[in-house]
Amino acid sequence: MASSPIPADSNPLGFQPNFSCKYSVLLDQPISSVFPIIATTEGCESVTRLSKLCTAFELGKRDDVAVPRSASLRDSHFRTVPAHETTEGQKDIHVLPRQSFKMTETIPILFGIIRQNVILSGTLTWDEPAGLALYETITDGGIQVHKLREIEAVEGGKTRVTEVIHGKCPSWLRLIVERAASHGHKAHMDLYHTLFQ
C-alpha cells in the first residue's frame, strides 16, 4: 500500500518537495573557523556570492526564532515564522539566530542568449552547538528551497560540510530545476575552500 504525501501544512519543510540533492566537501580548516563563515551572518554574503548566478545581494533584518528544545533544524522551517521577542516564563524553548536576505540570480536561457533575473527572499538560521544551519529561500516565481548545512569537525583539524537540498517548483520545471540545482550545488560547494585562502 502506498503512503500518501505529507500535507504541506504539516510537513516539517513547510512544503511538499519535488526535487532534492546532497553534496559534501572537506575543508582544511578547523570548525571554529568554518562555522562562522559557512553558517552565520558573518559569511552569508560571501558564501552566496560564490555562485556565478548571484548578481546582487542585500542583508536584511537579523532576529531570533524560538523552537522547542526537542526540535532540530533538520525537521523545521523558519523563513515565515514570526520573530521571537522574549524567553521570560518559557522553559522548554531554544532561541536561534536568523538572518534575512534578498538576492538576485541572473539565469542564462537559450544557451545564454537571454538572461532572466530571478529574485530570491530568504533566511539563514543557525544552531552552532548542533553544528547546523538552515538556508531557506523562495523565488518571485514560487520556487522554494530548504537547504540544511551540517558542519562537523573531522580528524586532522579539518571540517566536513554536508548540504541537503529539498525544493519545490512547478511540475513542468522539475527536471530542469533538479538538474540545474544538482550541478550548481556541487559547483558552488566546491568553491567553499576559497573563502579561507
C-alpha positions, 0 to 999 in steps of 0.5 A: 500500500502506498503512503500518501504525501505529507500535507504541506501544512504539516510537513516539517519543510513547510512544503511538499518537495519535488526535487532534492540533492546532497553534496559534501566537501572537506575543508582544511580548516578547523570548525571554529573557523568554518562555522562562522563563515559557512553558517552565520551572518558573518559569511552569508554574503560571501558564501552566496556570492560564490555562485556565478548566478548571484548578481546582487545581494542585500542583508536584511533584518537579523532576529531570533526564532524560538523552537522547542528544545526537542526540535532540530533544524533538520525537521523545521522551517523558519523563513515565515515564522514570526520573530521571537521577542522574549524567553521570560516564563518559557522553559522548554524553548531554544532561541536561534539566530536568523538572518534575512536576505534578498538576492538576485540570480541572473539565469542564462536561457537559450544557451545564454542568449537571454538572461532572466533575473530571478529574485530570491527572499530568504533566511539563514538560521543557525544552531552552532552547538548542533553544528547546523544551519538552515538556508531557506529561500523562495523565488518571485516565481514560487520556487522554494528551497530548504537547504540544511548545512551540517558542519562537523569537525573531522580528524586532522583539524579539518571540517566536513560540510554536508548540504541537503537540498529539498525544493519545490517548483512547478511540475513542468520545471522539475527536471530542469530545476533538479538538474540545474540545482544538482550541478550548481550545488556541487559547483558552488560547494566546491568553491567553499575552500576559497573563502579561507585562502 
